[in-house]
Structure formats: structure tokens, C-alpha cells
């Protein structure tokens, strides 16, 4: 763990097995920074409230009170609670859960941010949270967690980092051993090449990408590097009939496992295209009512982060309507170049929507809140025409938030419905020649098990935006509103 503390970089990712001290390392980072920098703000985030509570109370608070020097400046009288812990020097650490939304952390300005259990976070949430450090020249981002699939964000981040691996040299043949299942012998750890015993505590950190050292550091730490974990413990877990191969790879070896699969393939997308139907043009008229979905984006790489966290996020408009018992997509447009300018976007989107005579439009809330307000205030879209949607994770799959005046919908359910509609050809696209340029926004979606909810979840790899997919989710939701599906989508539905 001393290697993690001694090697500084703006971004650091630590992935590995369970119970080797990822959270403790993160807690030390934040506590030391708060204690040594008067007036400094830090932020800890995790997917669930329970994870945040455990970290705040059992890790961060314990570390602070165990150190006599730090304990002296803990502000126990004024603010020392689960959600925020302050110091008499003016420093403060915030603790927030951010499973499907960054709302709980909005308005917080913090220079050092830890993303714990990073593998279970949604990439779009991470992009929003990183903006909290915009005004801090010494900002630091720490990503900790356990890998799942090869497409999961923590694996992708590690691939972008310098990628330190713990390599153990065999004293018998001088071979450097990579820490995976092949070093597990019958009675102890063995060399992958000659089969002689090796001492895994005598290794060295070897980077995959030396040029990234000090820019984006990354460490993979198998569970058995914890000196308190014996070889017998490892073998017992490997042979446990109740532990899946995926769980053993993820939680013990600290390696991703190829259990995730793409939700939509190129074949699915091609099959959903009408062979001869062209993409609509601005001003084209159709014999059925049209609705639209707008997924707002910045088009600005710097606004998301470094090292390929998300290359770009574009604004996409998707327009379609109900025709012959199917949702027919007639137009898709990604705003690029000058159109991607944040100030110009509402005017461009308004022109597209008005030209097609769109009756109902659904837009994403969050980053798009200010853009939606401009559509309403500057371009006369009424609340009965423009609806905002916020993703969440709920028992009630759709609800109208009367106070906030927007819909809250279950992210996983909406994604599952759209993917199913595409696979079953209940949604059709223009011919492949026109739809093809958008297909990567659909075929990058992957599915994996969500251990927090006990269900499958959908996400996209960092560096591969899903903007067109999201805009179609909103367009399909707009169709449900427009067709009067009041049993699920009535604005009278309350919390």
C-alpha cells in the first residue's frame, strides 16, 4: 500500500480482490489531505448509502481518531456526522451515494474525489462528479473497486493507466510471474515456467505503460497479496462450489471475467433497418404524429476527463412516430462541429423539432436542465410539449415528481425495454446506409450482473458514448406520453 501513497498522479485506479485495503487506502488519502491542507474540500462517493455509511463511520472517522495529530483538529462539536466531517482548520470531507444519479453531490466543490466500488457506478454520473474539482489546480481522482467484465469501466480505466502489475521473480529460473491462477500449485505458489515454489511477497511493481506513470497511475492487487490471506484460504475459495468462476476471478485474482455480453449486435441493428427507407430530411412531412428524444451533451472532451474516461458526449436528436404497430424512427442527428457549441445547441434543436412538427419531446434532466429551460423560455415549448426525465433505481418503474416537475424512471427497465423492442423489430430504422453511422452508440451497450440490486444492468464502456441510444430511449418515452398511456405515464402519478 505504501507504493500507492508514494506515487502521485492526477488520476489513480486501484482494482483487485476483496479485503486487501482499497477503502483504507482511499480513507488515508482523504484524511491526510484534509488534515494537512486548511480549508480544503474532499469528496467520497460510492453507489449505495450503506457503503457510504460504513466508509464514513468505520474507515474515515476511525483513521482520523486513531491519529493523535488529526484527532486534535476534528470538529466534533459542530460537524462530525456521516454525511460530512469537518476540521477546525476549515477543511471538510463530504460523503455521498451516487448509484444512478449525481444529484446528491451537486453543488459540492471538492479537489480530491474518491470513487469507491467504481465498477458499479454509471459512467455518466462519474463525468458529472468530476466537474466538482474544476477549480482545484491540484485535483486528484481515485478510482477503487473490483473488476467485473472486460467492458466494465474500472477495467477500461486500468487499461488506460500505467497498469502496474505485481511481478514475482523465480529464484530457480529467473522468470517473472504474472499474478493469476497459473501460480496456484498443489501445496503453494509456484513458478509458471519451471513449477518451483515462489514467494509472492518478494515481487516488484512493473508498469504496462511507463509513459503514463505520474499521469494516470494504476495498480492491480490480487487478494492473496494480503499477508493475512493464506494459500489455503485461496484454494478453499477456488474450490468452493458456491463461488462462481467469475466471482473467483473478480474477487480473489482481481481480474475481469468474460461473462458480460453485448446487448445489441451489428446484426440486430441491420435487421431492424427498413431496406429501402431513407433517413428523413428537415421539413419532411409524415402521415402520423411525431415525437422526439433529446440527449444533451457537451461535445467537449475536456469537460469529461483525461485518459479516455469518455472521449466525447454529443447532443443527439431522434425523431419518430407510431406507424403500423411499430415505432418508426425517421430522423437522427448528432450535433457536431459548430452545432456542438453549448450556447448554440438549443436553437439548433428547436429548428429540427419545429421543422418536423414534433408534438411531444422528452429531454434528459441533469446536464440538460439549463438547455431544457432555454427551449421553454426562449423558444416557447410549453410544459405540455416538453418533458424532462431523470434516471433512478426504483420499485415504481415510472413516477411523476410533482415538486420537481419531471419524470423519474428506472434506468435498467427503460434500457431493457428498448433493447427488447429493437431485437423484436418493434422499432424500425431507416436503411443501413443512413443508420450505420449511429450503430456504435447501440452496439457498445453491454450487460452484466448488478450485485447491489441482484439484477442485470446495462452500461457502456468509457470512451464509447451511447448518446444516440439514450436519445431513442427518450423518444420512445415521448411516444408513450403522446399516445396517452395514462396507466403508467400520467402526469397525475405522484410519489
Secondary structure, 3 states (H helix, E strand, C coil): CHHHHHCCCCEEEEEECCCCCHHHHHHHHHHHHHHHCCCCEEEEEECCHHHHHHHHHHHHHHHHHHCHHHHCCECCCCCECCCEEEECCCCEEEEEECCCCCHHHCCCCCCEEEECCHHHCCHHHHHHHHHHHCCCCCCEEEEEECCCCCCCHHHHHHHHCCCEEEEEECCCCCCEECCCHHHECCCCEECCCCCCECCHHHCEEECCCHHHCCCEEEEEECHHHCCCCCHHHHHHHHCCCCCCHHHHHHHHHCCCCCCCEECCCHHHHHHCECCCCCCCCCCCCCCCCCEEEEECCCCCHHHCCCCCCCCCCCCEEEEEEEECCEEEEEEEEECCHHHHCHHHHHHHHHHHHHHHCCCEEEEECCCCHHHHHHHHHHHCCCCCCEEEEEEECCCCCEEEECCCCEEEEEHHHHHHHHHHHHHCCCEEECCHHHHHHHCHHHHCEEEEEECCCCEEEEEECCCCCCHHHHHHHHHHHHHHHHCCCHHHHCCCCCC
